[in-house]
Amino acid sequence: MSPPGEAADQVGAATLERMAAAPRYNRWMFDRLRPWVGRRVLEIGAGIGNMSAFLVDRDRVVLTDTEPYYLGRLRERFAGRPHVSVAELRLPAVSPGLVAERLDTVVCLNVLEHIEDDRASLRAMHDLLQPGGRLALLVPSLRALYGTLDEALGHCRRYVPDELSEKLRAAGFRLRHLEYFNLAGVPGWWFAGRVLRRRLIPSGALRWYEALVPLFRLERVLPWRIGQSLIAIGEVPA
C-alpha cells in the first residue's frame, strides 16, 4: 500500500495526517453537520477516515475515495464493522451498486473544490440519493484567500454563497441551509498561503488552533457572517 505519488496527492496525504491530530477541530466540523446526517450515509473523499469516524454509529456507511492508498487505509481502519464498506468512486461516474444502497445522506467535505466539473459531480451526488435525501457539503470559501496552500492541494476554486447556491439548484437540489464556517481560520489561511506562501499547513499553528477550538465554537453568536469554509445542505425533492 504505497502513499500517493502526484505532488498534490502527497500534500493532501500530509495534510490529512496533520488534521488527524486535530480531533477538536474535526468534532467541531462534524457537530455543525450532525443535524443533517441520516442513517444510511455515503462519504465522498473519505481519505484516511478523519471524519468517517463520526459516522460509524449509523445503520449503513459507505466510504469512498479515488486513491488506492486511502481505500486501503479505510479498509484497515474500519475492518470488523460489517455495516461499513469501502468503495472506489470517481465522480461524476456513479455505479448502480451505490445507487442501490438507498442512501439518505451524502457527506462531501473539502472535495468538490478539487473537481474540475463540479456541476456534473453535484448532479451525480443528487442521483445517489433517495427522494428526501440530503447532501452535506463543505467547501472552501472566499476567493481572495486562494493562494499557495490551495494550489498545492490541487484546488480548482474557492466558492462564494451565490455560486454554490446556483450550482446546487442546477443539480436538482433544494437548498435547505447555507452558512459560513470557521471565521478564525480566515487570517491564518491568508497569511500562510498569500504572505508566507506555504504549501502545507504549519503544524505548530495547527496545534495552537486546535487548543483554541472551544473558543472558536462561539462564532455562531457573533454578528459577522464570514468564514474560511461554506457549509451547504441540499435536499432531493420528495
N, C-alpha and C positions, 0 to 999 in steps of 0.2 A: 504494500500500500504506500505508494510514493506520493510526497507532497505535490501540489500543483506546480506546473512548470512555467507558465507565462508570467510576465512581470506583474501584471495587475492581480493575477490569481495568488501570487506569492505575497503581495502586500495585503490582499484580502484575508489570506490564511493567518498572517501575522496579526492582523487587526482583530480577527475573531479570537485568537488565543489571548490577546490582551484584554478583550472585552469579557472573556470567561472569568477574569479576575475582578470583575466589577459586578458582583451579584446584586448589590443595592440598586444600581442603575438598571439592570435587566429586570428586576422585580418592579421597579417604578414604571418602566415602559409597559410591562405586561398588565399591571394594575389599571393603566389607562385604557387598555383594550378589553380587559376581562368582561365587562358588562355585555359585550357584543359577541363573545365567543360561545358557540353552541356545544353540542355533544359529539358531533361527527365532523372532525376537523382535518383539513389538509394544510400543511405548511409548505410554502414555496420558498426555495433557497434556504433550507434549514441549516446549512453549514455544519458546524460541529455540535449543534444542539443547544446553544446558549439559551434560546427562547423555547425550544421544544420541551425542555424540562418542565415548564409550567403547564404543558398541555396533556401530560401523560395521565392525568386523573379523568380524562374524558372517556366516552364509551368506545370511540374508534378514532385513531390518529394515523394519518398517512404523512410521512416526512419525505420531502422530495428535494433533489438538487440535480445539477448537471455534471458535477465533478466527481469522478470515481473515488478520489481521496476522501471527500466529505461523505459520500454514500457509505464507504467502509467504516468511517468513524461513527456514523449514526447507527449502523448495524451493531457495532461493538457496544456502544453506549447503552442502547435500549434493547439488547438481547435479553430474552427471558420475559418480555412483556408481549403476550400474544395479541393484544389489541393494537399494538403499534407495528406498522410496516414501513418499509423504506423503498422508494421507487425513484427511478430517473424521470425527470420531467424537463423538457426543453420547450419552453413557450416560444411561439404560440401553438405548437402542436400539442394535442391532448389525446391520450389513449382512451378507447372505450372502457377499459378496465377501471380507470379513475372516475369516469362519469358514473359507472355502475356503483360506486361507493356510496351514493345517495348522501352527499355532503351537505351539511347545513352551514359550514363556515370554511372560508379560505383565508388563511393568515399569510400576508406578504409584507415582510418587514425589511426595508433597505435593500430591495431587489429591483423594483421597477425602473429605477434610475440607471441601471446597468444595461437595459434592453433597448436597442435602437428603435424597434417598432413597438412602442408601449401601447398604442391603440389596439393593435391586434392581440397583444398579450392580455390586456384588460378584458377584451371580448372572450378570450379563452378562459379566463377566470370565471367570467359570467356563466359560460357554458358548463363549467364543472359543478355548479351549484344547483340544488333543487329550488323550485319556486319558494320564495320567502327566505332563502339562504342569504348569508351576508359575507361580504369581503371586508376584512380588517386590514387596512393598508397603512403603512408608514413609509414616507419618502422624505428625502432632504429638501429643505425649503430655502427660499431667499437666493435669487440668482447672484446677488452681489457677493455671496460667500464662496462662490466657485473658485477653487484655487488648486494648488499642487496636491493637496490631500484628495480632492475629488478626482483629479487626473490620474493619480497613482492607483486609485481604487477602480478606475475604469467607469466612472460616472459619465453618462451621456448628457445629463442635465440636472438642475435643481428646479423645484416646482414652486409655483405661486398658486394661491387658492382658486382663482378663476380658471386657470388652465386645468388643474386637476379635476375640478367640478365638471367642466365641459367634457373632458375625456371619459370620466366615469359615466356620465349620462349618455354619451355617444356609444358606449359599450353596452348599454341596456340597463344600467343600474339606476335605481332611485337613491339619491344622496340622502342618507339618514343623519349624518353627523360629519362635521369638519372642524378641526381645531389645530392650533399650533401646539407644539410640544418642545420642551427643553429650551427655555429662554436663556438659562445660564450658559448653555453651550455655544451661543452665538459669538461672543467675543473671543473665546478660546479657539474655535474653528477658524475664524477670520484671521486671528493673529498667527496661528500655526501654519495655515495654508496660503495666506496672502502676504504676510510680512516675513516670517521665518522661512517660508517655502518648504516646509517639511513634507515628507511623503509617507509618514507613518505617525499615528497619534503618539505623542510623547508619553512614555509610561509613567514618568514622575507626575505629570499634570493629571493623568488619569487617576492616579492614587489619591491626589488631593480632591479631585472631583467626586470620586466615589465616597470619600469621607463626608462630603457636604451634601449628598443626595437628600437626606432628611430635610434640610433647609430648602433645597430647590423644589421639593414637592409642593411648597407653598405658592408656586407660581400661579395656580388657578385662582387665587384670591386677589391677584394683582390686576390693576386696570390695563396693563399693556397686553396687547394681543399680537405676539410675535414669538418666534421660536426657531431653533435650528432645524426642526422637522415639522411635517404636517401629518396628522392622523386623519384619515378619511374612512368612513363606513358607508359602503354601498350595498344596497339590498336588491335582490332579484324580485321583481313584482310577482305577487302570488297569482 
